[in-house]
Amino acid sequence: MINTPNIIFTTEYVAKIGGKYYFVASEMNAVCSIDVQTERVEIIGSIPEEAVFSERVCAKIVVWNGELIFVPMNGKKIWFYRLEGKIWHSLYIKNEKLQRKVRQAFIYKDKLFMVGCHYPAIICVDLITEDVKYIEAPFKVVQDIYIKRDLYGYFRHDCVLKENLLYFASFITNKVLLFNLEDFHWEYVTVGKSENGYSGIAWDGKFFWLAPNDKTYIVKWDGNKLYREYPLPFHGMNKKILFLGVVFWNEDIIFPAFRTEYTLVFHHADVEKCELRKEQYLFYVVCDDNEIICGDENGNISIVTNKGKRYCVRCSIPENELLKKLNIPDEEYKQYLLNKFSGIVRENGSFGLGTLLSYIDTGDQKENEGIIMKNVSTDYNNGKRIWERLI
């Protein structure tokens, strides 16, 4: 057996229920819980019918009625896990083989709404009857633009719910989708310059804030026709800019860095009170208890309560626990490690391209989106993750 350190997981979302936190590892099909008091991460199982070494099976977990709902990213179905009794059941959705399906989902009046990232529909699931509806029309309007820029997807992370209206900023256009959750009526509202696209939207109680995609201006919008653009307080970056989105928390507007140099904070929603933080994240969300939950590419998860108390957990799993909890055969695990460290890749096999790219050590090499870096680090916890190739 190849000697390895503890397995370090990363994730793209953490959900809270009953005082515990849950996530699905990005690198493989492992469902984990976090106890912040003991700082212990435990594998509780895996999503059924998906291979152990599947990547990004789920990028969002929704909590409802004592269940965890695993929204499919690369997974094929919607899976429900009842904590009491540890019971799994699933719902089928059409076009199940489509990759990078959904990043954002939420509950409204016992209905699950899943807004497509690369999936060209809003999927509405009645959680009482389990009827499924597909609202495809808003995606058809911008389909031609999507085809030209299909690396990015239609919509990404952040949205705003105001009463029965959903506000979701387009990643590929300068438009905000307004969607009525009662009657499914929808319309696009143009906000900002024609070349704009947005990675997220937040509401501070008076104004909307839109995070830029590849552009250097943040947009503040009144929800009607008036908007104002603010240049980023750092310039001269000879690379694309991508924030994870934008959140409003404790009177601050926060633009978490993903593929840009700084996380940007407007204290008290005031652009004159700006702070730059040398921090980057894989996810950054506000949960229902008004806690900030965020994680980085090194497997570190931070939880900040609304009173400012911080918990920090490293998502480290002992190798023997991984093998036992996921019932991984010894030979299959050996092959997984050999593939990982040798650079042998099968896109649709037991080991995906994304995992290899996640552990590439770029060293002093310059970023070049047209070249796959070739120096693979055997310390796979320290390699720079090329997540921009997977967005």
C-alpha positions as CSV (number, residue, x, y, z in Angstrom):
1,M,0.0,0.0,0.0
2,I,1.3,3.5,-0.9
3,N,2.0,5.5,2.3
4,T,-0.3,8.6,2.4
5,P,-1.2,11.1,5.1
6,N,-4.8,11.6,6.3
7,I,-7.2,12.2,3.4
8,I,-8.1,15.9,3.2
9,F,-11.6,16.6,1.8
10,T,-12.8,19.8,0.3
11,T,-16.5,20.7,-0.3
12,E,-18.6,23.3,-2.0
13,Y,-21.3,23.6,0.6
14,V,-22.1,22.9,4.3
15,A,-25.6,22.5,5.7
16,K,-26.7,22.7,9.3
17,I,-29.4,20.7,11.1
18,G,-29.8,19.7,14.7
19,G,-26.6,21.5,15.8
20,K,-24.4,19.5,13.4
21,Y,-23.0,20.3,10.0
22,Y,-23.0,18.1,6.9
23,F,-21.2,18.2,3.6
24,V,-20.4,16.0,0.5
25,A,-16.8,15.8,-0.4
26,S,-15.9,17.2,-3.8
27,E,-13.2,14.6,-4.5
28,M,-15.3,11.5,-3.9
29,N,-18.7,10.3,-2.9
30,A,-18.4,10.7,0.9
31,V,-21.1,12.3,3.0
32,C,-19.6,13.7,6.2
33,S,-20.7,15.3,9.4
34,I,-18.8,17.9,11.4
35,D,-19.0,18.3,15.2
36,V,-17.6,21.8,15.9
37,Q,-17.2,21.2,19.6
38,T,-14.8,18.2,19.1
39,E,-13.6,19.4,15.7
40,R,-14.2,15.9,14.5
41,V,-15.2,15.1,10.9
42,E,-16.9,11.7,10.4
43,I,-18.0,9.9,7.3
44,I,-21.6,8.9,7.6
45,G,-22.0,7.2,4.3
46,S,-22.2,7.9,0.6
47,I,-25.0,8.9,-1.9
48,P,-26.5,5.6,-3.2
49,E,-26.1,4.5,-6.8
50,E,-23.0,6.7,-7.4
51,A,-19.5,5.4,-7.6
52,V,-17.2,6.0,-4.6
53,F,-14.7,7.9,-6.6
54,S,-17.3,10.1,-8.3
55,E,-16.5,13.8,-8.2
56,R,-18.8,16.7,-7.3
57,V,-21.9,14.5,-6.9
58,C,-23.6,17.2,-4.9
59,A,-22.8,20.9,-4.6
60,K,-25.8,22.0,-2.4
61,I,-27.6,20.4,0.5
62,V,-31.1,21.6,1.5
63,V,-32.7,20.8,4.9
64,W,-36.4,20.0,5.1
65,N,-38.6,18.2,7.6
66,G,-35.7,16.3,9.3
67,E,-34.2,15.3,6.0
68,L,-31.1,16.3,4.1
69,I,-31.8,16.8,0.4
70,F,-28.8,16.3,-1.8
71,V,-29.2,18.4,-4.9
72,P,-27.5,16.8,-7.9
73,M,-24.4,18.5,-9.4
74,N,-22.9,15.6,-11.3
75,G,-25.1,13.1,-9.5
76,K,-28.0,11.5,-11.4
77,K,-30.9,11.9,-9.0
78,I,-32.2,14.0,-6.1
79,W,-31.5,12.0,-2.9
80,F,-33.2,12.4,0.5
81,Y,-31.6,11.2,3.7
82,R,-33.7,11.1,6.9
83,L,-31.4,11.4,9.8
84,E,-33.8,9.6,12.1
85,G,-33.6,6.0,10.9
86,K,-30.8,6.7,8.4
87,I,-33.2,6.2,5.5
88,W,-32.4,7.1,1.8
89,H,-34.9,7.6,-1.0
90,S,-34.6,9.3,-4.3
91,L,-36.4,11.2,-7.1
92,Y,-35.6,10.8,-10.8
93,I,-35.1,13.9,-13.0
94,K,-34.8,14.0,-16.7
95,N,-31.5,14.5,-18.5
96,E,-29.8,12.8,-15.5
97,K,-26.5,12.4,-17.3
98,L,-26.0,16.1,-17.7
99,Q,-23.0,17.3,-15.7
100,R,-22.8,20.4,-13.5
101,K,-26.5,20.5,-13.1
102,V,-27.4,22.7,-10.1
103,R,-25.6,25.0,-7.7
104,Q,-28.5,26.8,-6.0
105,A,-31.6,25.3,-4.4
106,F,-34.1,26.4,-1.7
107,I,-37.4,25.5,-0.1
108,Y,-40.5,27.7,-0.6
109,K,-43.9,26.5,0.9
110,D,-42.9,22.8,0.9
111,K,-41.6,23.0,-2.7
112,L,-38.0,22.5,-3.6
113,F,-36.8,24.9,-6.3
114,M,-33.5,24.0,-8.0
115,V,-32.1,26.6,-10.4
116,G,-30.0,25.2,-13.2
117,C,-26.4,26.0,-13.6
118,H,-25.8,24.0,-16.8
119,Y,-29.2,22.3,-16.4
120,P,-31.5,24.4,-18.7
121,A,-34.5,24.6,-16.3
122,I,-35.8,25.6,-12.9
123,I,-36.9,22.3,-11.4
124,C,-39.8,22.5,-9.0
125,V,-40.4,19.5,-6.7
126,D,-43.6,19.3,-4.6
127,L,-42.1,17.7,-1.5
128,I,-45.5,16.5,-0.3
129,T,-46.7,14.8,-3.6
130,E,-43.2,14.5,-5.2
131,D,-44.6,15.9,-8.4
132,V,-41.8,17.4,-10.6
133,K,-42.2,20.4,-12.9
134,Y,-39.6,21.9,-15.3
135,I,-39.7,25.6,-16.1
136,E,-37.5,25.9,-19.2
137,A,-38.6,29.1,-20.9
138,P,-36.2,31.5,-19.1
139,F,-33.2,29.4,-20.3
140,K,-34.3,29.2,-23.9
141,V,-34.2,33.0,-24.1
142,V,-30.5,33.1,-23.4
143,Q,-29.6,29.7,-24.9
144,D,-27.6,31.1,-27.8
145,I,-25.4,33.1,-25.4
146,Y,-25.0,30.0,-23.2
147,I,-23.8,27.9,-26.2
148,K,-21.1,30.5,-26.9
149,R,-20.0,30.6,-23.2
150,D,-21.0,27.2,-22.0
151,L,-18.0,26.9,-19.6
152,Y,-19.8,29.2,-17.2
153,G,-23.4,28.1,-17.0
154,Y,-26.6,30.1,-16.8
155,F,-26.7,30.9,-13.1
156,R,-24.3,30.3,-10.2
157,H,-24.6,30.7,-6.4
158,D,-26.4,33.6,-4.8
159,C,-30.0,34.6,-5.2
160,V,-32.4,36.8,-3.3
161,L,-35.9,35.8,-2.1
162,K,-38.3,38.6,-1.3
163,E,-41.7,37.3,-0.3
164,N,-42.7,35.3,-3.4
165,L,-40.2,36.7,-5.8
166,L,-36.8,35.2,-6.7
167,Y,-34.1,37.5,-8.0
168,F,-31.3,35.7,-9.7
169,A,-28.5,37.4,-11.6
170,S,-27.4,35.9,-14.9
171,F,-23.7,34.8,-15.2
172,I,-23.7,35.2,-18.9
173,T,-25.8,38.4,-19.5
174,N,-26.4,41.7,-17.9
175,K,-29.9,40.6,-16.8
176,V,-31.6,39.6,-13.5
177,L,-34.2,37.0,-13.6
178,L,-37.4,37.8,-11.6
179,F,-39.3,34.6,-11.0
180,N,-42.7,34.4,-9.2
181,L,-42.6,31.3,-7.0
182,E,-46.4,31.2,-6.8
183,D,-47.5,31.3,-10.4
184,F,-44.1,30.7,-12.2
185,H,-44.4,34.0,-14.1
186,W,-41.0,35.3,-15.0
187,E,-39.2,38.2,-16.7
188,Y,-35.7,39.4,-17.2
189,V,-34.6,42.9,-16.1
190,T,-31.6,44.5,-17.7
191,V,-29.1,45.9,-15.1
192,G,-25.8,47.5,-16.1
193,K,-23.8,47.5,-19.3
194,S,-24.4,45.1,-22.1
195,E,-21.1,43.3,-21.6
196,N,-21.7,42.6,-17.9
197,G,-22.3,39.2,-16.3
198,Y,-22.8,38.5,-12.6
199,S,-21.7,35.8,-10.2
200,G,-24.2,36.7,-7.5
201,I,-26.8,39.1,-6.0
202,A,-27.6,40.2,-2.5
203,W,-30.1,42.5,-0.8
204,D,-29.2,44.8,2.1
205,G,-32.7,45.9,2.9
206,K,-32.6,48.9,0.6
207,F,-30.5,48.0,-2.4
208,F,-29.4,45.0,-4.5
209,W,-25.6,44.4,-4.9
210,L,-24.3,42.4,-7.9
211,A,-20.9,40.7,-8.0
212,P,-19.0,41.1,-11.3
213,N,-18.0,38.3,-13.6
214,D,-14.7,39.1,-15.3
215,K,-15.4,42.9,-15.2
216,T,-14.0,45.5,-12.8
217,Y,-17.3,47.1,-11.6
218,I,-19.6,46.2,-8.8
219,V,-23.3,47.2,-9.4
220,K,-25.6,48.7,-6.8
221,W,-29.3,48.5,-8.0
222,D,-32.5,49.9,-6.7
223,G,-34.6,47.0,-8.1
224,N,-36.1,49.2,-10.8
225,K,-34.2,51.2,-13.4
226,L,-31.6,53.0,-11.4
227,Y,-28.1,51.5,-10.8
228,R,-24.6,52.7,-10.1
229,E,-21.3,51.0,-10.9
230,Y,-18.3,51.1,-8.5
231,P,-14.8,50.2,-9.7
232,L,-12.9,47.6,-7.7
233,P,-10.5,49.2,-5.3
234,F,-7.6,47.1,-6.8
235,H,-6.4,47.4,-10.3
236,G,-3.6,46.2,-12.6
237,M,-4.5,42.5,-12.3
238,N,-3.6,40.9,-15.6
239,K,-6.1,38.1,-15.2
240,K,-9.8,37.4,-15.0
241,I,-11.8,38.4,-12.0
242,L,-14.3,36.0,-10.4
243,F,-15.9,36.4,-7.0
244,L,-17.9,33.4,-5.6
245,G,-20.8,35.8,-5.4
246,V,-21.9,38.3,-2.8
247,V,-23.5,38.1,0.7
248,F,-25.1,40.5,3.1
249,W,-24.1,39.7,6.7
250,N,-24.2,41.7,9.9
251,E,-24.6,45.0,7.9
252,D,-21.6,44.2,5.7
253,I,-21.6,43.5,2.0
254,I,-19.0,40.8,1.3
255,F,-17.6,39.7,-2.1
256,P,-15.7,36.4,-1.4
257,A,-12.7,35.9,-3.6
258,F,-12.6,32.8,-5.8
259,R,-10.4,33.6,-8.7
260,T,-9.3,37.1,-7.8
261,E,-6.7,38.5,-5.4
262,Y,-8.8,39.9,-2.6
263,T,-12.1,39.3,-0.7
264,L,-13.8,42.7,-0.7
265,V,-15.9,43.9,2.3
266,F,-18.0,47.1,2.4
267,H,-18.6,47.7,6.0
268,H,-22.2,48.8,6.8
269,A,-22.9,48.5,3.1
270,D,-20.8,51.7,2.5
271,V,-18.4,51.7,-0.4
272,E,-16.4,54.3,1.4
273,K,-15.7,51.9,4.2
274,C,-13.9,49.3,2.2
275,E,-11.6,46.5,3.5
276,L,-9.5,44.1,1.4
277,R,-8.8,40.7,2.8
278,K,-6.2,38.4,1.3
279,E,-8.5,35.4,1.5
280,Q,-9.9,33.0,-1.1
281,Y,-12.6,30.4,-0.8
282,L,-14.3,27.5,-2.5
283,F,-17.6,28.4,-0.8
284,Y,-19.0,31.2,1.4
285,V,-22.6,31.1,2.5
286,V,-24.9,32.5,5.2
287,C,-27.0,29.7,6.8
288,D,-30.5,30.0,8.4
289,D,-29.0,30.7,11.8
290,N,-27.2,33.8,10.3
291,E,-23.9,32.0,10.6
292,I,-21.2,32.4,8.0
293,I,-19.9,29.0,6.8
294,C,-16.9,29.1,4.4
295,G,-14.2,26.7,3.2
296,D,-11.0,26.9,1.2
297,E,-9.0,24.7,-1.1
298,N,-7.0,23.2,1.7
299,G,-9.9,21.5,3.4
300,N,-10.3,24.2,6.1
301,I,-13.9,25.1,7.1
302,S,-14.7,28.1,9.3
303,I,-18.0,28.8,11.0
304,V,-18.6,32.3,12.4
305,T,-21.7,32.8,14.6
306,N,-23.7,36.0,14.4
307,K,-22.1,36.9,17.7
308,G,-18.6,36.7,16.2
309,K,-17.5,33.4,17.7
310,R,-15.4,31.3,15.3
311,Y,-15.0,27.6,14.9
312,C,-12.3,26.2,12.6
313,V,-12.2,22.5,11.4
314,R,-9.8,20.7,9.1
315,C,-11.6,18.1,7.0
316,S,-9.1,15.4,7.7
317,I,-10.2,11.7,7.5
318,P,-7.9,8.8,8.6
319,E,-7.3,6.5,5.7
320,N,-8.5,3.4,7.6
321,E,-11.8,5.2,8.4
322,L,-12.3,6.1,4.8
323,L,-11.8,2.5,3.7
324,K,-14.1,1.1,6.4
325,K,-16.9,3.6,6.1
326,L,-17.1,3.5,2.3
327,N,-16.4,-0.2,2.0
328,I,-13.6,0.4,-0.5
329,P,-11.9,-2.8,-1.6
330,D,-8.1,-2.7,-1.1
331,E,-7.3,-3.3,-4.7
332,E,-9.6,-0.5,-5.9
333,Y,-8.1,1.9,-3.4
334,K,-4.6,1.0,-4.6
335,Q,-5.6,1.7,-8.2
336,Y,-7.1,5.0,-7.1
337,L,-3.9,6.1,-5.5
338,L,-1.8,4.8,-8.4
339,N,-4.0,6.7,-10.8
340,K,-3.8,9.8,-8.7
341,F,0.0,9.9,-8.3
342,S,0.9,8.6,-11.8
343,G,-1.4,11.0,-13.6
344,I,-3.2,8.2,-15.4
345,V,-6.7,9.6,-16.0
346,R,-10.0,8.2,-17.3
347,E,-12.6,10.9,-17.7
348,N,-15.7,8.6,-17.2
349,G,-14.0,5.8,-15.2
350,S,-13.4,5.5,-11.5
351,F,-11.2,8.5,-11.5
352,G,-12.0,11.8,-13.1
353,L,-10.0,14.5,-14.7
354,G,-11.0,17.1,-12.1
355,T,-9.4,15.2,-9.2
356,L,-6.0,15.1,-11.0
357,L,-6.2,18.8,-11.8
358,S,-7.1,19.4,-8.1
359,Y,-3.7,18.1,-7.0
360,I,-1.4,19.7,-9.5
361,D,1.4,21.7,-8.0
362,T,1.8,24.7,-10.2
363,G,5.0,25.9,-8.5
364,D,6.3,29.0,-10.3
365,Q,4.5,28.2,-13.5
366,K,2.4,30.9,-15.1
367,E,-1.3,30.3,-15.4
368,N,-2.3,29.3,-18.9
369,E,-5.8,28.0,-19.5
370,G,-4.7,26.3,-22.7
371,I,-2.2,24.1,-21.0
372,I,-2.7,21.3,-18.4
373,M,0.1,21.5,-15.9
374,K,2.2,18.4,-15.7
375,N,4.1,18.5,-12.4
376,V,2.0,16.3,-10.1
377,S,2.8,16.7,-6.4
378,T,2.8,13.6,-4.2
379,D,1.7,15.7,-1.3
380,Y,-1.7,16.1,-2.8
381,N,-3.0,18.3,0.0
382,N,-0.8,21.2,-1.1
383,G,-1.4,21.2,-4.9
384,K,-3.2,24.2,-6.2
385,R,-6.8,23.3,-7.3
386,I,-7.6,24.3,-10.8
387,W,-11.2,24.9,-10.0
388,E,-11.7,27.4,-12.8
389,R,-11.5,24.5,-15.2
390,L,-14.5,22.9,-13.5
391,I,-16.9,25.8,-13.0
